[in-house]
């Protein structure tokens, strides 16, 4: 059993953390100058988070760890429904 941060966060918490982590660099590109673009920024960050999780799920060692694989599948599901 691992004691890393991913395993201490629920899938919903991890989804929110990933979306937030990707949001900030996207926001910084235009210095947050256009508030009307905010929903597009969140959608872009959500898509980045999904790509990130897909990359994790494509790692061969993840397939061998059922609990970890299941955890990241649940994170992906939370990201997909976030903000909808």
C-alpha positions in Angstrom: 0.0 0.0 0.0 1.3 3.4 -0.9 1.2 6.5 1.3 1.3 9.1 -1.4 -0.9 12.1 -1.8 -3.0 10.5 -4.6 -4.1 7.8 -2.2 -5.1 10.2 0.5 -7.4 12.3 -1.7 -10.7 11.0 -2.8 -11.2 10.7 -6.6 -13.4 13.9 -6.5 -10.8 15.8 -4.6 -8.0 14.7 -7.0 -10.2 15.7 -10.0 -10.6 19.2 -8.5 -6.9 19.5 -7.7 -5.9 18.5 -11.2 -8.3 20.9 -12.9 -7.2 23.7 -10.6 -3.5 22.9 -11.3 -4.1 23.1 -15.1 -6.3 26.1 -14.8 -3.7 28.5 -13.5 -1.2 28.3 -16.4 -4.1 28.7 -18.8 -5.3 31.7 -16.9 -1.8 33.2 -16.8 -1.6 33.1 -20.6 -3.9 36.1 -20.9 -3.4 37.4 -17.4 -7.0 36.8 -16.7 -7.9 39.8 -18.7 -11.1 38.5 -20.2 -13.5 37.3 -17.6 -15.8 36.0 -20.4 -13.2 33.4 -21.3 -13.4 31.8 -17.8 -15.7 28.9 -18.8 -13.4 28.2 -21.8 -10.4 28.1 -19.4 -12.1 25.7 -17.1 -13.1 23.4 -20.1 -9.5 23.5 -21.3 -8.2 22.7 -17.9 -10.7 19.8 -17.6 -9.5 18.5 -21.0 -5.8 18.7 -19.9 -6.7 16.8 -16.7 -8.3 14.0 -18.7 -5.3 13.8 -21.0 -3.1 13.6 -17.9 -5.1 10.8 -16.4 -5.2 8.9 -19.7 -1.4 9.0 -19.8 -1.3 7.6 -16.2 -3.7 4.9 -17.2 -1.6 4.0 -20.2 1.4 3.2 -18.0 1.8 -0.6 -18.1 2.5 -1.0 -14.3 -0.9 0.7 -13.5 -2.7 -2.2 -15.1 -1.1 -4.6 -12.6 -2.3 -2.6 -9.6 -6.1 -3.0 -9.5 -6.6 -0.5 -6.7 -4.5 2.2 -8.3 -6.0 1.6 -11.7 -9.5 1.8 -10.2 -8.6 4.9 -8.3 -7.5 6.7 -11.5 -10.5 5.5 -13.5 -12.7 7.0 -10.7 -10.7 10.3 -10.9 -11.3 10.4 -14.7 -15.0 9.9 -14.2 -15.1 12.8 -11.7 -13.2 15.0 -14.1 -15.6 14.2 -16.9 -18.6 15.2 -14.8 -16.9 18.2 -13.1 -18.8 21.4 -13.9 -21.6 19.7 -15.8 
